[in-house]
Amino acid sequence: MLINVTKIKSTAEKSEEIYRREALDAAGGGYPELALCGPVEFSGRIEHAAPYFHLKGELKAELELVCSRCLAKFRQTFSVPVAEVFTNREAALASDDEIGFFEGDELDIAPALLKALFMELPLRPLCWPDCQGLCPNCGADLNLGPCACAKDDVDWRFEKLKTLFAAMNDDKEV
């Protein structure tokens, strides 16, 4: 997603409204975790305050995620705020890692957009908040109904106590 900054850096207008709707290559951009379902939309503004260019706006994208409980694929729409700073002057970089560098008069904002989207990914995505997940014994999807596993409510950590109590009961019966 290229933005030509020639106009805002050389005229009295120091900002420009931006609207772009484009398909991005997330895997090629270093984010194979982002399964984009279509083009992304960015609307915002770029402002020039020499030697920096401030990009502010909102990114909208639809991603395909995998539920962390039931492993079902689902789609979720994200609306992500974007605020980035760029410069095309090496002297302005100093030691600040938060400033993006570009050469010439065309700024590619795709890496910044992909980074912002990646940072919004949930750690444990859920297809819906009350997802029941999978049965730990047979792997059945509990959202579709109960499984046929025998329900033993004894915690496996207390399994030895169960055998100890059984042995104690056998000793009393003699």
C-alpha positions in Angstrom: 0.0 0.0 0.0 2.0 2.9 -1.3 1.5 6.6 -0.4 3.2 9.3 -2.4 4.4 12.0 0.1 5.7 14.4 -2.5 2.7 16.7 -2.3 2.5 17.1 1.5 6.2 17.6 1.9 6.7 20.3 -0.8 3.5 22.4 -0.5 1.7 24.4 2.2 -0.7 21.5 2.7 1.0 19.5 5.4 -1.5 16.7 5.6 -3.6 14.5 3.3 -6.6 12.2 3.8 -6.1 8.6 2.9 -8.4 5.8 2.0 -7.1 2.6 0.6 -8.8 -0.8 0.0 -6.2 -3.4 -1.1 -5.3 -7.0 -0.7 -2.2 -7.5 1.4 0.2 -10.4 1.4 0.5 -11.2 5.1 2.8 -14.2 4.7 5.1 -12.3 2.4 5.1 -9.4 4.8 6.4 -11.7 7.6 3.0 -12.5 9.3 2.0 -16.0 8.2 -0.4 -16.1 11.3 -2.7 -13.6 9.6 -5.2 -15.4 7.4 -6.8 -12.5 5.7 -10.2 -13.2 4.2 -10.1 -10.4 1.7 -8.8 -6.9 1.1 -8.2 -4.6 4.1 -9.4 -1.1 4.4 -7.4 1.8 5.8 -8.8 5.3 6.3 -6.9 8.0 8.0 -4.5 10.8 7.6 -0.8 11.4 7.0 0.7 14.6 8.3 4.2 16.0 7.6 6.1 17.7 10.4 9.6 17.8 9.1 11.4 15.4 9.2 8.6 13.1 10.2 5.5 11.8 8.7 2.7 10.8 11.1 0.2 8.2 10.0 -3.0 8.0 11.9 -6.2 6.1 11.1 -8.2 2.9 11.3 -7.6 -0.4 9.7 -10.5 -2.8 9.1 -9.9 -6.4 8.2 -11.6 -9.8 8.4 -9.4 -12.8 9.5 -10.0 -16.5 9.6 -9.1 -17.8 13.1 -9.0 -21.2 14.8 -10.9 -21.5 18.1 -8.6 -22.4 20.9 -11.2 -24.6 22.5 -12.9 -26.6 19.8 -10.4 -26.0 16.9 -13.2 -24.8 14.5 -12.3 -22.2 12.0 -14.3 -19.0 12.2 -14.1 -15.4 10.8 -13.8 -12.3 12.9 -13.7 -8.7 11.8 -11.1 -6.4 13.4 -11.1 -2.6 13.6 -7.6 -1.5 14.6 -6.3 1.9 15.4 -3.0 2.8 13.6 -0.5 5.4 14.7 3.0 5.3 13.2 5.8 7.7 12.6 8.1 7.5 9.5 11.0 9.4 8.1 13.0 9.4 4.9 16.0 11.1 6.5 18.6 8.8 8.1 19.8 11.6 10.4 16.4 11.8 12.0 16.4 8.2 13.0 18.8 8.6 15.9 18.3 5.5 18.2 14.5 5.5 18.2 13.3 2.1 17.0 9.7 3.2 16.8 10.3 5.4 13.8 10.0 3.6 10.4 12.4 4.5 7.6 11.6 4.7 3.9 13.6 6.0 0.9 12.4 8.4 -1.7 8.9 9.8 -1.9 6.8 6.6 -1.7 5.9 5.3 1.7 4.8 1.6 1.9 2.4 1.4 4.9 1.6 -2.3 4.5 4.2 -3.5 7.0 2.8 -1.0 9.6 -0.8 -2.1 9.0 0.1 -5.8 9.3 2.0 -5.2 12.5 -1.0 -3.3 14.0 -3.3 -6.1 13.0 -1.0 -8.8 14.4 -0.8 -7.0 17.7 -4.6 -7.1 18.0 -4.9 -10.9 17.6 -6.3 -12.5 20.7 -4.0 -15.0 22.5 -6.8 -17.5 22.7 -9.4 -16.9 20.0 -12.9 -18.3 20.7 -15.6 -19.0 18.1 -18.1 -17.7 20.7 -17.6 -16.8 24.4 -19.4 -19.9 25.8 -17.7 -22.5 23.5 -17.7 -25.9 25.2 -14.5 -27.1 23.5 -13.5 -30.7 22.9 -13.9 -33.7 25.2 -10.5 -34.4 26.8 -11.1 -38.2 26.5 -12.6 -38.8 23.0 -12.1 -35.5 21.3 -15.8 -35.0 20.5 -17.0 -31.4 19.9 -19.1 -30.6 23.0 -20.8 -27.7 21.2 -22.7 -30.3 19.1 -23.9 -32.2 22.2 -22.6 -34.4 25.0 -20.2 -37.2 24.2 -20.6 -40.9 25.0 -17.6 -41.1 27.4 -18.2 -42.5 30.8 -18.2 -39.7 33.3 -15.9 -40.3 36.2 -15.9 -37.2 38.4 -12.8 -38.3 40.3 -9.9 -36.0 39.6 -6.9 -37.9 38.3 -4.7 -36.3 40.9 -6.7 -38.1 43.6 -6.9 -41.5 41.8 -4.4 -43.1 44.3 -6.7 -42.0 47.2 -9.6 -43.8 45.6 -7.6 -47.1 45.6 -6.5 -46.5 49.2 -10.1 -46.0 50.3 -11.1 -49.2 48.5 -8.3 -51.1 50.3 -9.3 -49.7 53.6 -12.9 -50.8 53.1 -11.7 -54.3 52.2 -9.7 -54.6 55.5 -12.8 -53.6 57.6 -14.9 -56.3 56.0 -12.6 -59.1 57.1 
